[in-house]
Amino acid sequence: MVNNNTPTTLQRTGHSVRRQQQRGITRELVALALQFGKRYHVGGGRVAYYLGRRHFPQGLPASLADRAEGLLVVLAGDVLVTVYRNTAGFRATRKGFRRRGPSV
């Protein structure tokens, strides 16, 4: 998948900066999700990238894989809205996006 967004070119909301720091999610992990994660349209002009174990590139170090599993990155255009881990899978998360509607 080709994605022009990189963690250095994205605008970041104050919310996303706080959540990234609180959850220990580095720019490297965000870059992995944007490059290899599965893309979902979640409504309200937002796109989510979910990085499950099946999306990992070959040769990803185990320590990085453990931190990256279940990572979800939400973008609204070129703006990073939020990031978090969801090890239960993306299916349950998609239902939550539909229920809440657009927040940006």
SULNOR-V382409 format. One record per helix or strand of 3 or more residues. SS is the DSSP state (hx for helix, st for strand). FROM is the first residue (numbers start at 1). TO is the last residue. Records with the same first field share a line. If there is no record, write none. Layout:
SS: FROM-TO ; FROM-TO
This chain:
hx: 14-23 ; 27-36 ; 53-55 ; 62-68 ; 90-100
st: 38-43 ; 46-51 ; 71-76 ; 79-85
